[in-house]
Amino acid sequence: PMPAPFRFCDDADMAEQPCGVSYRAFVFHNLREAATRRYGAEVWSRVEARLGSDAALFLPKTRLPVAWLPVEPHARALALLASMAASGKPTDAVELGRLRAAVDINSFFRYVLAFASPDLVLTLGASIWTQYTTHGPLRIERVPTGAHARVAMPLSDLFLLHDLGGAMLAFLEHSKAKRPSLVACDLEGQGQLHWEFAWQS
């Protein structure tokens, strides 16, 4: 399906007016698996209770992995996990993004990444970005200390912003990059998401 029209929504009206961004269903499935591993089944059960009917979106048996799902339930799950099992701050979603992406990195892919430079990993990530979400492309700008990543996406949710940064960091952590870190997550104006990564040369 074609991406939804680009329309910016703020946090207050995301529930009533979906922003138009969608993720593949396997992103939802991986978050559920990662959260259960990290915080336990009891915490995820509490999250499911708060999600209501949207909880079914996170079950592999209810949606094909490649199906498109609206991003709002994913944002709610991140916020609920942060409030129930961590500090409740958007920065908690960095760890959830790292763990979610790790579910997606199988043993063979892990082996391949171990020989890949951080530049190659980010370039490949940009090339497959739209296999994960409806909005893109992801643009990479290399700097001496690391790289900047930017994408035009009508989101203002800080949990989603940090979750995406954590997911990209996970791939860098499995590459040849030395001590990669997520330096910054920013909303650069309306609908512009930005991440800064650094590593040692």
Number of C-alpha atoms within 10 A of each C-alpha: 5 6 12 12 11 14 15 18 20 16 11 10 10 18 13 8 13 17 24 22 22 20 21 21 24 23 23 24 20 22 23 25 18 21 22 15 12 15 14 13 14 10 17 23 13 13 21 18 12 14 17 9 10 16 19 14 20 22 18 15 10 10 18 12 16 13 11 19 21 18 22 21 18 25 18 19 24 25 22 20 21 19 15 14 15 14 11 16 12 18 20 21 27 25 20 25 28 23 22 26 22 18 14 15 15 9 9 8 12 15 13 11 20 16 13 16 16 25 18 15 19 24 16 11 17 19 14 14 17 15 14 16 21 21 22 18 16 20 17 18 13 13 11 9 12 20 19 18 19 20 19 17 23 20 25 22 19 21 25 23 23 26 28 21 28 27 21 22 24 22 24 28 19 23 22 19 22 15 11 21 19 20 14 13 21 15 17 13 9 15 18 16 23 20 24 21 21 22 19 11 12
